[in-house]
Amino acid sequence: MRIIATTNDPVRLSYLASLLAGAGIETFVLDLHASITEGSAGAIQRRLAVATKDEHRAHRVLAEAGES
C-alpha cells in the first residue's frame, strides 16, 4: 500500500477517492477511526492509500484533475 494523500477535510478525501474510483483504482482510508475519536482538533489526519501497483496511475489521475 502507498499513501497518496493526507487531509483533515472529509469532503476533499471523498472527492479524491471518487476521482480514483472513476479511474478504476480502489482506495483505502486509513486512520478514520482515530481521527473521529480525537474529535475536531485535527491532530490526526486521514490518509488515502492505494495498492502499490496503482500508485503511479493514481498520482497521474489526481494530477490530471488538478490535485497534487
Order of alpha helices (4+ residues) and beta strands (2+ residues): beta-alpha-beta-alpha-beta-alpha
